[in-house]
Amino acid sequence: MIHTVTGNMTYEGIKSSYEAALLTHSDFQDDMNSIWDTRGADASKFDSHDVIKIARYFETQTKNRAEYKTAVIVSNDWEYGLSKIYQVAAADLPAKIGIFNNLEAAKEWVAGSD
């Protein structure tokens, strides 16, 4: 599943996107891999505190899920840095987090067997 994030990136926006677009999707499964394409979003007002808050939220939401992969596609160094913080903060999640700068590489990683 590919989820595209646009507009100003906020904690509430990420949370509501997850709940409205992913959890309620008819094909959603606990072990479903996903791609979050953030290249169209504005993360300029986002900071490490927001990222850690999101990681804590996902901990509560995914603690009973099966293992899965989440790819995050970013468009610049700032977003890459924030995604690395998320990757570390989300280490206790049942997800493997990959960070990419293009859709093709993210799709290959998500579809891979590692």
N, CA, C and O atoms as a GROMACS GRO file, in nm:
protein
  456
    1MET      N    1   0.083  -0.115   0.000
    1MET     CA    2   0.000   0.000   0.000
    1MET      C    3   0.089   0.123   0.000
    1MET      O    4   0.184   0.133   0.078
    2ILE      N    5   0.058   0.216  -0.087
    2ILE     CA    6   0.132   0.342  -0.096
    2ILE      C    7   0.042   0.454  -0.042
    2ILE      O    8  -0.071   0.472  -0.087
    3HIS      N    9   0.095   0.527   0.055
    3HIS     CA   10   0.022   0.638   0.114
    3HIS      C   11   0.100   0.765   0.084
    3HIS      O   12   0.217   0.777   0.120
    4THR      N   13   0.034   0.860   0.017
    4THR     CA   14   0.099   0.986  -0.020
    4THR      C   15   0.060   1.095   0.079
    4THR      O   16  -0.059   1.118   0.103
    5VAL      N   17   0.160   1.161   0.135
    5VAL     CA   18   0.138   1.268   0.232
    5VAL      C   19   0.164   1.401   0.161
    5VAL      O   20   0.268   1.420   0.098
    6THR      N   21   0.068   1.493   0.173
    6THR     CA   22   0.082   1.626   0.112
    6THR      C   23   0.048   1.732   0.215
    6THR      O   24  -0.004   1.702   0.322
    7GLY      N   25   0.079   1.856   0.182
    7GLY     CA   26   0.048   1.967   0.271
    7GLY      C   27   0.147   1.977   0.385
    7GLY      O   28   0.254   1.917   0.381
    8ASN      N   29   0.110   2.054   0.487
    8ASN     CA   30   0.196   2.070   0.604
    8ASN      C   31   0.194   1.942   0.687
    8ASN      O   32   0.088   1.893   0.725
    9MET      N   33   0.312   1.889   0.715
    9MET     CA   34   0.322   1.767   0.794
    9MET      C   35   0.310   1.802   0.941
    9MET      O   36   0.384   1.885   0.994
   10THR      N   37   0.213   1.736   1.008
   10THR     CA   38   0.192   1.756   1.150
   10THR      C   39   0.170   1.620   1.215
   10THR      O   40   0.140   1.522   1.148
   11TYR      N   41   0.186   1.616   1.346
   11TYR     CA   42   0.159   1.494   1.421
   11TYR      C   43   0.015   1.450   1.398
   11TYR      O   44  -0.011   1.334   1.366
   12GLU      N   45  -0.080   1.542   1.415
   12GLU     CA   46  -0.221   1.509   1.398
   12GLU      C   47  -0.251   1.462   1.257
   12GLU      O   48  -0.332   1.372   1.237
   13GLY      N   49  -0.187   1.523   1.158
   13GLY     CA   50  -0.208   1.483   1.020
   13GLY      C   51  -0.161   1.341   0.992
   13GLY      O   52  -0.229   1.264   0.925
   14ILE      N   53  -0.043   1.307   1.044
   14ILE     CA   54   0.010   1.171   1.027
   14ILE      C   55  -0.082   1.070   1.097
   14ILE      O   56  -0.115   0.966   1.040
   15LYS      N   57  -0.122   1.102   1.218
   15LYS     CA   58  -0.209   1.014   1.296
   15LYS      C   59  -0.342   0.992   1.224
   15LYS      O   60  -0.386   0.878   1.210
   16SER      N   61  -0.406   1.098   1.180
   16SER     CA   62  -0.535   1.083   1.114
   16SER      C   63  -0.522   1.013   0.979
   16SER      O   64  -0.611   0.939   0.940
   17SER      N   65  -0.412   1.036   0.909
   17SER     CA   66  -0.389   0.965   0.783
   17SER      C   67  -0.377   0.816   0.806
   17SER      O   68  -0.434   0.736   0.731
   18TYR      N   69  -0.304   0.779   0.909
   18TYR     CA   70  -0.287   0.637   0.941
   18TYR      C   71  -0.422   0.574   0.975
   18TYR      O   72  -0.455   0.467   0.926
   19GLU      N   73  -0.498   0.642   1.059
   19GLU     CA   74  -0.626   0.587   1.103
   19GLU      C   75  -0.729   0.585   0.991
   19GLU      O   76  -0.802   0.487   0.975
   20ALA      N   77  -0.735   0.692   0.912
   20ALA     CA   78  -0.839   0.703   0.810
   20ALA      C   79  -0.804   0.629   0.681
   20ALA      O   80  -0.891   0.565   0.621
   21ALA      N   81  -0.679   0.636   0.638
   21ALA     CA   82  -0.643   0.579   0.509
   21ALA      C   83  -0.594   0.435   0.518
   21ALA      O   84  -0.626   0.354   0.430
   22LEU      N   85  -0.518   0.402   0.620
   22LEU     CA   86  -0.461   0.268   0.626
   22LEU      C   87  -0.546   0.170   0.706
   22LEU      O   88  -0.582   0.064   0.655
   23LEU      N   89  -0.577   0.203   0.830
   23LEU     CA   90  -0.649   0.109   0.916
   23LEU      C   91  -0.787   0.075   0.864
   23LEU      O   92  -0.834  -0.037   0.882
   24THR      N   93  -0.852   0.169   0.799
   24THR     CA   94  -0.987   0.144   0.750
   24THR      C   95  -0.990   0.090   0.607
   24THR      O   96  -1.097   0.059   0.555
   25HIS      N   97  -0.874   0.078   0.544
   25HIS     CA   98  -0.870   0.027   0.408
   25HIS      C   99  -0.917  -0.118   0.406
   25HIS      O  100  -0.880  -0.197   0.493
   26SER      N  101  -0.999  -0.154   0.308
   26SER     CA  102  -1.058  -0.289   0.304
   26SER      C  103  -0.954  -0.399   0.290
   26SER      O  104  -0.980  -0.513   0.329
   27ASP      N  105  -0.838  -0.369   0.236
   27ASP     CA  106  -0.733  -0.470   0.217
   27ASP      C  107  -0.631  -0.473   0.332
   27ASP      O  108  -0.535  -0.550   0.327
   28PHE      N  109  -0.650  -0.390   0.434
   28PHE     CA  110  -0.551  -0.381   0.542
   28PHE      C  111  -0.537  -0.514   0.615
   28PHE      O  112  -0.636  -0.580   0.649
   29GLN      N  113  -0.411  -0.553   0.640
   29GLN     CA  114  -0.378  -0.672   0.717
   29GLN      C  115  -0.266  -0.634   0.814
   29GLN      O  116  -0.188  -0.542   0.787
   30ASP      N  117  -0.259  -0.706   0.928
   30ASP     CA  118  -0.158  -0.674   1.029
   30ASP      C  119  -0.015  -0.684   0.980
   30ASP      O  120   0.073  -0.615   1.030
   31ASP      N  121   0.010  -0.770   0.881
   31ASP     CA  122   0.146  -0.785   0.831
   31ASP      C  123   0.168  -0.711   0.698
   31ASP      O  124   0.264  -0.738   0.626
   32MET      N  125   0.080  -0.618   0.668
   32MET     CA  126   0.086  -0.545   0.542
   32MET      C  127   0.202  -0.445   0.542
   32MET      O  128   0.216  -0.364   0.634
   33ASN      N  129   0.283  -0.453   0.439
   33ASN     CA  130   0.390  -0.355   0.419
   33ASN      C  131   0.329  -0.228   0.363
   33ASN      O  132   0.223  -0.231   0.300
   34SER      N  133   0.396  -0.115   0.385
   34SER     CA  134   0.344   0.010   0.333
   34SER      C  135   0.458   0.102   0.292
   34SER      O  136   0.572   0.089   0.337
   35ILE      N  137   0.423   0.195   0.207
   35ILE     CA  138   0.514   0.301   0.163
   35ILE      C  139   0.448   0.433   0.195
   35ILE      O  140   0.334   0.459   0.156
   36TRP      N  141   0.521   0.517   0.267
   36TRP     CA  142   0.476   0.653   0.296
   36TRP      C  143   0.558   0.748   0.210
   36TRP      O  144   0.677   0.768   0.235
   37ASP      N  145   0.494   0.807   0.110
   37ASP     CA  146   0.561   0.901   0.019
   37ASP      C  147   0.538   1.042   0.071
   37ASP      O  148   0.429   1.098   0.056
   38THR      N  149   0.641   1.099   0.132
   38THR     CA  150   0.630   1.232   0.193
   38THR      C  151   0.688   1.342   0.105
   38THR      O  152   0.702   1.456   0.149
   39ARG      N  153   0.722   1.309  -0.019
   39ARG     CA  154   0.789   1.408  -0.105
   39ARG      C  155   0.703   1.530  -0.134
   39ARG      O  156   0.757   1.637  -0.163
   40GLY      N  157   0.570   1.517  -0.126
   40GLY     CA  158   0.481   1.630  -0.152
   40GLY      C  159   0.440   1.705  -0.027
   40GLY      O  160   0.358   1.796  -0.033
   41ALA      N  161   0.497   1.667   0.086
   41ALA     CA  162   0.462   1.730   0.214
   41ALA      C  163   0.565   1.836   0.252
   41ALA      O  164   0.680   1.832   0.208
   42ASP      N  165   0.521   1.928   0.332
   42ASP     CA  166   0.611   2.032   0.385
   42ASP      C  167   0.645   1.996   0.529
   42ASP      O  168   0.561   2.011   0.618
   43ALA      N  169   0.767   1.948   0.552
   43ALA     CA  170   0.811   1.908   0.686
   43ALA      C  171   0.896   2.016   0.752
   43ALA      O  172   0.963   1.989   0.851
   44SER      N  173   0.895   2.137   0.697
   44SER     CA  174   0.985   2.241   0.747
   44SER      C  175   0.956   2.282   0.892
   44SER      O  176   1.045   2.332   0.960
   45LYS      N  177   0.834   2.263   0.939
   45LYS     CA  178   0.800   2.299   1.077
   45LYS      C  179   0.799   2.177   1.168
   45LYS      O  180   0.763   2.187   1.286
   46PHE      N  181   0.837   2.066   1.115
   46PHE     CA  182   0.844   1.941   1.190
   46PHE      C  183   0.979   1.936   1.259
   46PHE      O  184   1.078   1.984   1.204
   47ASP      N  185   0.985   1.879   1.379
   47ASP     CA  186   1.114   1.866   1.446
   47ASP      C  187   1.126   1.729   1.511
   47ASP      O  188   1.036   1.647   1.501
   48SER      N  189   1.238   1.705   1.578
   48SER     CA  190   1.263   1.574   1.636
   48SER      C  191   1.160   1.537   1.743
   48SER      O  192   1.130   1.419   1.760
   49HIS      N  193   1.105   1.634   1.814
   49HIS     CA  194   1.003   1.605   1.915
   49HIS      C  195   0.876   1.550   1.850
   49HIS      O  196   0.814   1.458   1.902
   50ASP      N  197   0.839   1.608   1.735
   50ASP     CA  198   0.723   1.558   1.660
   50ASP      C  199   0.747   1.415   1.614
   50ASP      O  200   0.657   1.331   1.621
   51VAL      N  201   0.867   1.389   1.566
   51VAL     CA  202   0.901   1.255   1.515
   51VAL      C  203   0.893   1.152   1.627
   51VAL      O  204   0.839   1.043   1.608
   52ILE      N  205   0.946   1.185   1.742
   52ILE     CA  206   0.943   1.092   1.856
   52ILE      C  207   0.800   1.071   1.903
   52ILE      O  208   0.762   0.960   1.941
   53LYS      N  209   0.720   1.176   1.902
   53LYS     CA  210   0.579   1.164   1.938
   53LYS      C  211   0.507   1.069   1.843
   53LYS      O  212   0.424   0.989   1.886
   54ILE      N  213   0.538   1.076   1.715
   54ILE     CA  214   0.478   0.985   1.617
   54ILE      C  215   0.522   0.842   1.644
   54ILE      O  216   0.441   0.749   1.639
   55ALA      N  217   0.650   0.823   1.672
   55ALA     CA  218   0.701   0.688   1.701
   55ALA      C  219   0.629   0.630   1.823
   55ALA      O  220   0.593   0.512   1.822
   56ARG      N  221   0.608   0.711   1.927
   56ARG     CA  222   0.538   0.662   2.047
   56ARG      C  223   0.393   0.627   2.014
   56ARG      O  224   0.340   0.528   2.065
   57TYR      N  225   0.329   0.708   1.929
   57TYR     CA  226   0.192   0.678   1.886
   57TYR      C  227   0.187   0.544   1.814
   57TYR      O  228   0.102   0.460   1.843
   58PHE      N  229   0.279   0.523   1.719
   58PHE     CA  230   0.279   0.398   1.644
   58PHE      C  231   0.313   0.278   1.733
   58PHE      O  232   0.268   0.167   1.706
   59GLU      N  233   0.390   0.299   1.838
   59GLU     CA  234   0.415   0.190   1.933
   59GLU      C  235   0.285   0.140   1.993
   59GLU      O  236   0.264   0.019   2.005
   60THR      N  237   0.198   0.232   2.031
   60THR     CA  238   0.070   0.191   2.091
   60THR      C  239  -0.022   0.127   1.988
   60THR      O  240  -0.100   0.039   2.023
   61GLN      N  241  -0.013   0.170   1.864
   61GLN     CA  242  -0.102   0.120   1.761
   61GLN      C  243  -0.058  -0.013   1.701
   61GLN      O  244  -0.141  -0.089   1.651
   62THR      N  245   0.073  -0.041   1.704
   62THR     CA  246   0.123  -0.156   1.630
   62THR      C  247   0.185  -0.264   1.719
   62THR      O  248   0.242  -0.360   1.667
   63LYS      N  249   0.176  -0.250   1.851
   63LYS     CA  250   0.245  -0.343   1.939
   63LYS      C  251   0.201  -0.488   1.920
   63LYS      O  252   0.279  -0.580   1.948
   64ASN      N  253   0.079  -0.511   1.874
   64ASN     CA  254   0.030  -0.648   1.854
   64ASN      C  255   0.028  -0.691   1.708
   64ASN      O  256  -0.024  -0.797   1.675
   65ARG      N  257   0.084  -0.609   1.621
   65ARG     CA  258   0.087  -0.644   1.479
   65ARG      C  259   0.199  -0.743   1.451
   65ARG      O  260   0.296  -0.754   1.525
   66ALA      N  261   0.182  -0.815   1.341
   66ALA     CA  262   0.286  -0.903   1.292
   66ALA      C  263   0.398  -0.816   1.234
   66ALA      O  264   0.380  -0.696   1.217
   67GLU      N  265   0.512  -0.876   1.205
   67GLU     CA  266   0.622  -0.801   1.145
   67GLU      C  267   0.582  -0.750   1.007
   67GLU      O  268   0.508  -0.816   0.933
   68TYR      N  269   0.630  -0.632   0.974
   68TYR     CA  270   0.600  -0.570   0.846
   68TYR      C  271   0.710  -0.470   0.812
   68TYR      O  272   0.797  -0.442   0.895
   69LYS      N  273   0.705  -0.418   0.691
   69LYS     CA  274   0.802  -0.316   0.647
   69LYS      C  275   0.728  -0.187   0.616
   69LYS      O  276   0.618  -0.187   0.561
   70THR      N  277   0.793  -0.078   0.651
   70THR     CA  278   0.744   0.054   0.613
   70THR      C  279   0.859   0.130   0.547
   70THR      O  280   0.964   0.151   0.607
   71ALA      N  281   0.836   0.170   0.423
   71ALA     CA  282   0.933   0.253   0.352
   71ALA      C  283   0.886   0.398   0.358
   71ALA      O  284   0.767   0.426   0.340
   72VAL      N  285   0.978   0.488   0.384
   72VAL     CA  286   0.950   0.631   0.386
   72VAL      C  287   1.029   0.693   0.272
   72VAL      O  288   1.151   0.679   0.264
   73ILE      N  289   0.958   0.763   0.184
   73ILE     CA  290   1.026   0.830   0.072
   73ILE      C  291   1.036   0.978   0.104
   73ILE      O  292   0.935   1.043   0.132
   74VAL      N  293   1.157   1.031   0.100
   74VAL     CA  294   1.182   1.171   0.134
   74VAL      C  295   1.241   1.243   0.013
   74VAL      O  296   1.289   1.181  -0.082
   75SER      N  297   1.237   1.377   0.019
   75SER     CA  298   1.286   1.454  -0.096
   75SER      C  299   1.408   1.540  -0.067
   75SER      O  300   1.464   1.600  -0.158
   76ASN      N  301   1.450   1.547   0.061
   76ASN     CA  302   1.566   1.632   0.090
   76ASN      C  303   1.637   1.585   0.217
   76ASN      O  304   1.591   1.493   0.285
   77ASP      N  305   1.748   1.647   0.246
   77ASP     CA  306   1.831   1.608   0.360
   77ASP      C  307   1.759   1.628   0.495
   77ASP      O  308   1.775   1.546   0.586
   78TRP      N  309   1.680   1.735   0.507
   78TRP     CA  310   1.608   1.760   0.631
   78TRP      C  311   1.512   1.644   0.660
   78TRP      O  312   1.510   1.592   0.772
   79GLU      N  313   1.434   1.604   0.560
   79GLU     CA  314   1.340   1.493   0.576
   79GLU      C  315   1.414   1.362   0.602
   79GLU      O  316   1.367   1.277   0.678
   80TYR      N  317   1.529   1.346   0.537
   80TYR     CA  318   1.608   1.225   0.561
   80TYR      C  319   1.652   1.219   0.707
   80TYR      O  320   1.643   1.114   0.771
   81GLY      N  321   1.698   1.330   0.759
   81GLY     CA  322   1.741   1.335   0.899
   81GLY      C  323   1.628   1.305   0.995
   81GLY      O  324   1.645   1.231   1.091
   82LEU      N  325   1.510   1.364   0.969
   82LEU     CA  326   1.394   1.336   1.052
   82LEU      C  327   1.356   1.188   1.045
   82LEU      O  328   1.319   1.127   1.146
   83SER      N  329   1.364   1.131   0.926
   83SER     CA  330   1.330   0.989   0.908
   83SER      C  331   1.429   0.899   0.980
   83SER      O  332   1.390   0.794   1.032
   84LYS      N  333   1.555   0.936   0.984
   84LYS     CA  334   1.654   0.859   1.059
   84LYS      C  335   1.623   0.864   1.209
   84LYS      O  336   1.637   0.763   1.279
   85ILE      N  337   1.581   0.979   1.258
   85ILE     CA  338   1.540   0.990   1.399
   85ILE      C  339   1.422   0.896   1.424
   85ILE      O  340   1.419   0.825   1.524
   86TYR      N  341   1.325   0.896   1.332
   86TYR     CA  342   1.210   0.807   1.346
   86TYR      C  343   1.254   0.661   1.344
   86TYR      O  344   1.207   0.580   1.424
   87GLN      N  345   1.345   0.628   1.255
   87GLN     CA  346   1.394   0.490   1.244
   87GLN      C  347   1.453   0.443   1.377
   87GLN      O  348   1.428   0.329   1.419
   88VAL      N  349   1.528   0.528   1.443
   88VAL     CA  350   1.586   0.494   1.573
   88VAL      C  351   1.478   0.490   1.682
   88VAL      O  352   1.475   0.398   1.762
   89ALA      N  353   1.391   0.590   1.683
   89ALA     CA  354   1.286   0.597   1.786
   89ALA      C  355   1.186   0.483   1.773
   89ALA      O  356   1.123   0.445   1.871
   90ALA      N  357   1.172   0.428   1.653
   90ALA     CA  358   1.076   0.321   1.627
   90ALA      C  359   1.140   0.182   1.635
   90ALA      O  360   1.083   0.085   1.584
   91ALA      N  361   1.255   0.172   1.695
   91ALA     CA  362   1.327   0.045   1.699
   91ALA      C  363   1.249  -0.067   1.768
   91ALA      O  364   1.273  -0.184   1.740
   92ASP      N  365   1.158  -0.033   1.857
   92ASP     CA  366   1.080  -0.135   1.927
   92ASP      C  367   0.954  -0.176   1.852
   92ASP      O  368   0.881  -0.264   1.899
   93LEU      N  369   0.927  -0.115   1.740
   93LEU     CA  370   0.809  -0.152   1.661
   93LEU      C  371   0.832  -0.285   1.590
   93LEU      O  372   0.946  -0.324   1.567
   94PRO      N  373   0.723  -0.354   1.554
   94PRO     CA  374   0.739  -0.477   1.477
   94PRO      C  375   0.771  -0.450   1.330
   94PRO      O  376   0.765  -0.540   1.247
   95ALA      N  377   0.803  -0.326   1.298
   95ALA     CA  378   0.830  -0.286   1.160
   95ALA      C  379   0.978  -0.266   1.135
   95ALA      O  380   1.053  -0.221   1.222
   96LYS      N  381   1.019  -0.301   1.013
   96LYS     CA  382   1.149  -0.258   0.962
   96LYS      C  383   1.122  -0.129   0.887
   96LYS      O  384   1.031  -0.122   0.806
   97ILE      N  385   1.202  -0.027   0.914
   97ILE     CA  386   1.183   0.104   0.853
   97ILE      C  387   1.295   0.127   0.752
   97ILE      O  388   1.413   0.117   0.787
   98GLY      N  389   1.259   0.157   0.629
   98GLY     CA  390   1.356   0.191   0.526
   98GLY      C  391   1.333   0.334   0.478
   98GLY      O  392   1.219   0.379   0.471
   99ILE      N  393   1.440   0.403   0.446
   99ILE     CA  394   1.430   0.542   0.401
   99ILE      C  395   1.487   0.551   0.260
   99ILE      O  396   1.597   0.504   0.233
  100PHE      N  397   1.410   0.613   0.171
  100PHE     CA  398   1.447   0.617   0.030
  100PHE      C  399   1.419   0.754  -0.028
  100PHE      O  400   1.346   0.834   0.031
  101ASN      N  401   1.477   0.781  -0.146
  101ASN     CA  402   1.448   0.907  -0.213
  101ASN      C  403   1.375   0.886  -0.345
  101ASN      O  404   1.353   0.982  -0.420
  102ASN      N  405   1.336   0.759  -0.374
  102ASN     CA  406   1.254   0.736  -0.493
  102ASN      C  407   1.162   0.616  -0.473
  102ASN      O  408   1.191   0.525  -0.394
  103LEU      N  409   1.053   0.618  -0.544
  103LEU     CA  410   0.949   0.516  -0.529
  103LEU      C  411   0.995   0.378  -0.572
  103LEU      O  412   0.961   0.278  -0.508
  104GLU      N  413   1.073   0.370  -0.678
  104GLU     CA  414   1.116   0.240  -0.729
  104GLU      C  415   1.201   0.164  -0.627
  104GLU      O  416   1.180   0.044  -0.606
  105ALA      N  417   1.295   0.232  -0.565
  105ALA     CA  418   1.380   0.168  -0.464
  105ALA      C  419   1.297   0.126  -0.342
  105ALA      O  420   1.321   0.020  -0.285
  106ALA      N  421   1.201   0.207  -0.304
  106ALA     CA  422   1.114   0.174  -0.191
  106ALA      C  423   1.031   0.050  -0.222
  106ALA      O  424   1.018  -0.039  -0.138
  107LYS      N  425   0.976   0.044  -0.343
  107LYS     CA  426   0.897  -0.074  -0.383
  107LYS      C  427   0.981  -0.200  -0.384
  107LYS      O  428   0.936  -0.305  -0.337
  108GLU      N  429   1.102  -0.192  -0.436
  108GLU     CA  430   1.192  -0.309  -0.439
  108GLU      C  431   1.222  -0.356  -0.298
  108GLU      O  432   1.217  -0.476  -0.271
  109TRP      N  433   1.252  -0.265  -0.208
  109TRP     CA  434   1.284  -0.302  -0.070
  109TRP      C  435   1.164  -0.366  -0.001
  109TRP      O  436   1.178  -0.469   0.066
  110VAL      N  437   1.046  -0.304  -0.016
  110VAL     CA  438   0.926  -0.356   0.049
  110VAL      C  439   0.893  -0.496  -0.004
  110VAL      O  440   0.849  -0.583   0.073
  111ALA      N  441   0.913  -0.518  -0.133
  111ALA     CA  442   0.880  -0.648  -0.193
  111ALA      C  443   0.985  -0.754  -0.166
  111ALA      O  444   0.958  -0.873  -0.183
  112GLY      N  445   1.105  -0.714  -0.123
  112GLY     CA  446   1.215  -0.808  -0.098
  112GLY      C  447   1.189  -0.898   0.020
  112GLY      O  448   1.097  -0.876   0.098
  113SER      N  449   1.273  -0.998   0.032
  113SER     CA  450   1.252  -1.099   0.138
  113SER      C  451   1.329  -1.070   0.266
  113SER      O  452   1.317  -1.147   0.361
  114ASP      N  453   1.407  -0.962   0.273
  114ASP     CA  454   1.484  -0.935   0.396
  114ASP      C  455   1.402  -0.875   0.505
  114ASP      O  456   1.454  -0.847   0.613
   0.00000   0.00000   0.00000
